[in-house]
């Protein structure tokens, strides 16, 4: 499968930025490590100062949404999006996607379980990528309902699936599942509305 087809309709070269992908990956690692750490106060203060310097270095390079790399690059780590867990896509046929995802410590709710909001975020992105597949008009989420069937564990590879159920004019109904082995731990139903020309 061509990841450029899955991750976006137009793999524009100006968003293809391997160096930014490394930056995004490093930030994800910081999020993960900070979430599970309890450093001594002196180290926390020192690390906060270091992160502040990094932010100061990056701030002058702020750009508008059309030019930003995060969420728009196609060949690298999680599209450069540091909030979402990275999904490894196994199959995609334009109507359905199957992949794998592991939620790290950053996504912990409590007691070893993934935060429900993180699961909802995954579904919104996964179903949205199907709704905005190749040659399809741009669509936005109108409705997303998530059912939590069982505890979703962190640190374990899960399978995730999403597929179009029906298309009614501009309305695209998509279903999704998140599975731990053979068990469905969460499912989702989404309604995506294809935009008209003046809404793009």
C-alpha positions as CSV (number, residue, x, y, z in Angstrom):
1,X,0.0,0.0,0.0
2,X,1.2,3.5,-0.8
3,X,1.3,5.5,2.4
4,X,1.0,8.7,0.4
5,X,-2.5,7.5,-0.6
6,X,-3.4,6.7,3.0
7,X,-2.0,9.8,4.6
8,X,-3.1,12.4,2.2
9,X,-4.3,13.0,-1.3
10,X,-1.5,15.2,-2.4
11,X,1.9,14.3,-0.9
12,X,3.3,17.8,-1.4
13,X,7.1,17.9,-1.3
14,X,7.2,21.1,0.7
15,X,5.7,19.2,3.7
16,X,8.1,16.3,3.3
17,X,10.6,17.2,6.1
18,X,12.6,14.3,7.7
19,X,14.3,16.7,10.1
20,X,11.0,17.9,11.4
21,X,9.9,14.2,11.8
22,X,13.0,13.7,14.0
23,X,11.9,16.7,16.1
24,X,8.4,15.4,16.4
25,X,9.6,12.0,17.4
26,X,11.9,13.5,20.1
27,X,9.0,15.6,21.5
28,X,6.8,12.4,21.6
29,X,9.6,10.7,23.6
30,X,9.8,13.7,26.0
31,X,6.0,13.4,26.5
32,X,6.3,9.7,27.2
33,X,9.2,10.0,29.6
34,X,7.8,13.0,31.5
35,X,4.4,11.1,31.9
36,X,6.1,8.3,33.8
37,X,8.8,10.2,35.6
38,X,9.2,11.6,39.1
39,X,12.5,13.4,39.0
40,X,14.0,15.3,42.0
41,X,13.0,19.0,42.1
42,X,16.4,20.3,40.9
43,X,16.3,18.1,37.8
44,X,12.7,19.1,37.1
45,X,13.7,22.8,37.2
46,X,16.7,22.2,35.0
47,X,14.7,20.2,32.4
48,X,12.0,22.9,32.4
49,X,14.6,25.6,31.7
50,X,16.0,23.4,28.8
51,X,12.6,22.9,27.3
52,X,11.9,26.7,27.6
53,X,15.1,27.4,25.7
54,X,14.0,25.0,22.9
55,X,10.6,26.7,22.7
56,X,12.3,30.1,22.5
57,X,14.5,28.8,19.6
58,X,11.5,27.5,17.7
59,X,9.0,30.3,18.3
60,X,10.5,32.7,15.7
61,X,9.6,30.2,13.0
62,X,5.9,30.2,13.6
63,X,3.9,29.9,10.3
64,X,0.3,29.8,9.3
65,X,-1.7,26.6,9.1
66,X,-1.2,26.1,5.3
67,X,2.6,26.1,5.7
68,X,3.0,24.1,9.0
69,X,4.5,20.6,8.8
70,X,2.7,19.0,11.8
71,X,-0.1,16.9,10.6
72,X,0.7,17.5,7.0
73,X,3.8,15.5,6.1
74,X,3.2,12.1,4.6
75,X,6.2,9.9,4.8
76,X,7.3,10.2,8.4
77,X,6.4,9.6,12.0
78,X,2.7,10.0,12.7
79,X,2.4,12.8,10.1
80,X,4.4,15.0,12.4
81,X,1.5,15.2,14.8
82,X,2.7,14.8,18.4
83,X,-0.7,14.5,20.1
84,X,-1.8,11.3,18.3
85,X,-0.4,7.8,18.8
86,X,1.3,6.6,15.7
87,X,-0.7,4.1,13.6
88,X,1.1,1.5,11.5
89,X,-1.2,0.9,8.5
90,X,-1.3,-2.7,7.3
91,X,-4.1,-2.5,4.6
92,X,-6.1,0.2,3.0
93,X,-8.4,0.0,0.0
94,X,-10.1,3.3,-0.1
95,X,-13.1,2.1,1.9
96,X,-11.4,0.5,4.9
97,X,-8.2,0.7,6.8
98,X,-6.6,-1.9,9.2
99,X,-3.6,-1.0,11.3
100,X,-1.8,-1.4,14.6
101,X,-1.3,1.1,17.5
102,X,0.3,1.1,20.9
103,X,-0.6,3.7,23.5
104,X,2.3,4.6,25.7
105,X,2.5,6.1,29.2
106,X,1.6,9.6,27.8
107,X,-2.0,8.3,27.2
108,X,-2.5,6.7,30.6
109,X,-5.8,7.4,32.4
110,X,-5.2,5.3,35.5
111,X,-4.6,1.7,36.6
112,X,-2.8,0.8,33.4
113,X,-5.8,1.9,31.2
114,X,-5.7,4.3,28.2
115,X,-7.5,7.5,28.8
116,X,-10.9,7.5,27.1
117,X,-10.2,10.9,25.5
118,X,-7.1,9.4,23.8
119,X,-9.2,6.6,22.4
120,X,-11.7,9.1,21.0
121,X,-8.9,11.1,19.5
122,X,-7.6,8.0,17.7
123,X,-11.0,7.2,16.3
124,X,-11.6,10.7,15.1
125,X,-8.4,10.7,13.2
126,X,-8.7,7.1,11.9
127,X,-12.3,7.5,10.7
128,X,-11.5,10.9,9.4
129,X,-8.7,9.6,7.3
130,X,-11.1,7.1,5.7
131,X,-13.6,9.8,5.1
132,X,-10.9,11.9,3.4
133,X,-9.6,9.1,1.3
134,X,-8.1,9.5,-2.2
135,X,-10.3,11.3,-4.7
136,X,-13.0,11.9,-2.1
137,X,-14.2,15.4,-1.3
138,X,-12.9,16.9,1.9
139,X,-15.1,16.0,4.9
140,X,-15.4,17.0,8.5
141,X,-16.6,15.2,11.6
142,X,-20.2,15.9,12.3
143,X,-20.7,13.3,15.0
144,X,-18.6,10.7,16.8
145,X,-19.9,8.2,19.3
146,X,-17.4,6.0,21.1
147,X,-18.3,2.9,23.1
148,X,-15.9,1.6,25.7
149,X,-16.4,-2.1,26.0
150,X,-13.3,-3.1,28.1
151,X,-10.2,-1.6,29.6
152,X,-7.7,-0.6,26.9
153,X,-4.2,-1.4,28.1
154,X,-1.2,0.9,27.6
155,X,2.1,-0.5,26.3
156,X,0.4,-3.3,24.3
157,X,0.0,-3.5,20.5
158,X,-3.6,-3.2,19.5
159,X,-5.3,-3.6,16.2
160,X,-7.5,-0.8,14.8
161,X,-10.0,-0.8,12.0
162,X,-12.3,1.6,10.3
163,X,-14.5,1.3,7.3
164,X,-17.3,3.1,5.4
165,X,-20.7,1.7,6.2
166,X,-22.9,3.9,4.0
167,X,-22.8,7.1,1.9
168,X,-25.9,9.2,1.7
169,X,-25.3,12.2,-0.5
170,X,-22.7,14.3,1.5
171,X,-23.0,12.2,4.6
172,X,-20.5,9.4,5.1
173,X,-21.1,6.9,7.9
174,X,-18.0,5.2,9.2
175,X,-17.5,2.5,11.9
176,X,-14.4,1.7,13.8
177,X,-13.0,-0.9,16.2
178,X,-10.0,-1.1,18.6
179,X,-9.1,-4.6,19.5
180,X,-6.8,-6.3,22.0
181,X,-6.3,-9.7,20.5
182,X,-9.7,-11.1,19.6
183,X,-11.5,-8.7,22.1
184,X,-13.1,-5.4,21.0
185,X,-12.1,-2.9,23.7
186,X,-13.7,0.1,22.0
187,X,-15.8,0.9,19.0
188,X,-17.0,4.0,17.3
189,X,-19.6,5.3,14.9
190,X,-18.9,8.5,13.0
191,X,-20.8,10.8,10.7
192,X,-18.6,12.8,8.3
193,X,-20.1,15.5,6.1
194,X,-18.4,16.3,2.7
195,X,-17.9,20.0,2.3
196,X,-19.2,22.1,-0.4
197,X,-16.9,24.3,-2.5
198,X,-17.5,27.4,-0.5
199,X,-16.7,25.6,2.8
200,X,-13.2,24.4,1.8
